Amino acid sequence: MSMNTHELYKIFLKNPKISTDSRALVPGSIFFALKGEKFDANQFALQALEVCAYAVVDDPSSVKGDRFILVDNVLEKLQKLAAFHRKRLGLPIIAITGTNGKTTTKELIAAVMSKRHKVTYTKGNLNNHIGVPLTLLQMTKDDEFGIVEMGANHLGEIAELCKIAAPDFGIITNVGKAHLEGFGSFEGVKKAKGELYRYLYENDGTAFINYDNEILDEMNPPHSVFYYGTKEFTHCQGKLEKNDIFMSFRWISSDDVADENEDRNWEIYSHLVKTKLVGDYNFENALAAVCIGNYFGVPANDISQAIEAYTPQNNRSQLFETPKNTILLDNYNANPSSVKVALENFFRLEFPNKVVMLGEMLELGDASGREHGVVVGQLVELNAKDVYLVGPSFMQYHENDKFRFFSTTIELADFLKQHPLEGKQILLKGSRGMKMEQILDLL
């Protein structure tokens, strides 16, 4: 007989840790035997109980004693347990989605909010139908805020994640061309990301919106909205400073200038933030964190200090020196919109010996050939001289003899072993599946 969620929750309260990977078990936790296309963790449940307190399974033949908990569907039970826990905690939750920048924005919001509040937030990229429940189940009654990143590559996924996390606040960083294979079109992407606004609209939630992005304001946001951007009449206004490599900006709150009749005096009222983020495209991510921190009463100096102290991780906009070259590693993911802004930013930087190494943008479906052609065209317009393009979709354009083309990352690695680079400033970017970081040792 399948155990109901309420009974399972009683067990969870006594054993409030979850394990889903049989290779990384947490002592005393509850092991959830999830299934995938190529694995069925039911077969590891008995072994998991050598470390874990209980095992949740949905294969009756796996049950070998009273520490096995039989349910109809392990994934659905994990999601229901997380939703049940979230309702019991009752803490405010901020949800974040978007085509680009959602993980950096989430990290910056968490850094700002953690200055004054106890916060639990999505670790790494655990932003899917498994990651969101796991994030919620890490939250405790000591937390004052939860911050949940939501990713999707098909319609309906954000809506499902909203049912589980029940966010009170939400932010869509932007809407661009990614996962076109799953969404079918740019309109499909807008509809999918807009599922967060729809949930907030129907549940009296609040959205934080980039006022500079007209697409977002057209996507039926909820009634309660707080704006940030570069224009006046926003709750939080910012402007970029002239940058060398790392992005700097000023910000000002509408509260600071409430009594000011003349133009805003930026020198008097604004706060200067010098970040460790490379790329002007991170400006809107940082300003989103400013807006949210300001809304929840985090003092201005704390907001600025948190953003200044943040150092990007996980192959996102990381600038570092090797013994031979300078690398701008922006290799967490790649889609047409993120590649466009990365290239624009890279060619604004005053580097003398620029080299571009781009891996294929995956999951673009029928649009793949066209979108890779757009990138090649952009490189020509930017007058890029030293370019290495990797992947079958780029290979379609190999007749362009200005650039070097390679079918695989391994082919590029072999070339670099024979033709090493020195004294260069290299942008390295590509979809995760291309594993462009494999050539780092050669640079």
C-alpha positions, 0 to 999 in steps of 0.5 A: 500500500502506497504511503500518503504524503502526510505520513511521509512528511512525519518521517521527513521531519525526523530525517530532514535530508534527502539523497537521490544519487546512490554515489553521494549518499547522505548519512541518515537521509531519505533515499528517493529511488528516481528513474531516468531513461538509462537507470532505475534507482530502485535497484540501488535502494537496498545498498543505499540503506547501508547509509540512509535511514529510509528508501522511497521506492515505486517497485514493489519487488524492491521492498525488503523491510520496514525501512522501505517506503512504497509509493506509486511514483517516486518523482511525483512523491518527491514533488508532493513532499516538497510542496507540502513542506513549502506550505508548512514553512510559509516563508516568502519565496522568490522565483527566477527564470529567464533565457539568460542570466538567471543563475547569475541573477539568483546568486546576486540576489542571494548574496544581497538578501543574505546580508540581512536575512537567513536565506536558502537558495538553489545551489548550482543549476538544480533548477528542474523538476528534481532540483526545485523540490530538492531546494525546497526540502533544504529550507527550514523554519529558521529561513526567512526567504527562499530563492528558487531558480526555475529552468525549462526547455518545454512548455508547461514546465515553469507552470508545474514548478510554480505549483510545487514552489508556490512563489510569492515573488518572481523575476524573468531576467529576459526572453531569448532564443534558447531550447527552440527544439523544445519550445518550437519558436520564440513565441513558444519561449515567451509563452513558457517563461510567461508561465511564472507571470501567469502564476503570480497574476492568479495568486496575487504575487509580485513581479520585479521587471526590467523596465528597459525590456518591452517584451517583459512588460507585454507578457501579462505581468501580475498587478503588483509590479516593481520596476528596475532599469535605466529609465526614470519612473522605475523603483530602482534606476541604474546606469553603467559606468565606463568600464575597463574589463569588469563591469561598474555601475551606479544605482539610485532608489526612487525613495532616495529622490522622492523629494527631488524636483530637478533631475536626479543628482547622481553624484549626491544620491547614487551608489557606485558598485565595482563588480568582479563581473565581466560583461555589460550584459551582467548590468541588468542581472546586478540591477535586479538584485539591487531592486529586490534587496532594496524592496526588502529593506536591505541597506544600500551599503550592504547591497553594494558590498554584496554585489562587489564581493560576488565572484562568478563561478562555474565557467560563467564570465570568469576572467583569468590568466594562464601562463600563456594567455588571458581567458574569458571563460563564458562556457556554462551555456550558449544560445543565440542571444547569449552568444550575441551579447558575449561577442558584442562585449568582448569586442568592446574590450580593449584587448590587443590580440583577441581570439574567439573560440565558439562551440556549437549552440545545441537544442535549436532544432530546425533553426540551428543552421540559420542561427549559426549563420547569424553568428558567423555573420556577426563575427564578420561584421565585428571584423573578427580576425582570429576565430575558431568555430566548433561543431557540425552546424558551424561546419556548414559555413566552412567556405568562409575562409576568414575563420577556422572550422572544426567538427569536434572539440577534440579536432580543435584540441589536436590543432592547438597542440600543433599550433599553440597560442601565446599572448592572446586574449581568448573568449571561450564559449559554447553549449555545455554538451560541447565541453569546450573547457577540455581545451583549457589546458592547451591555452 
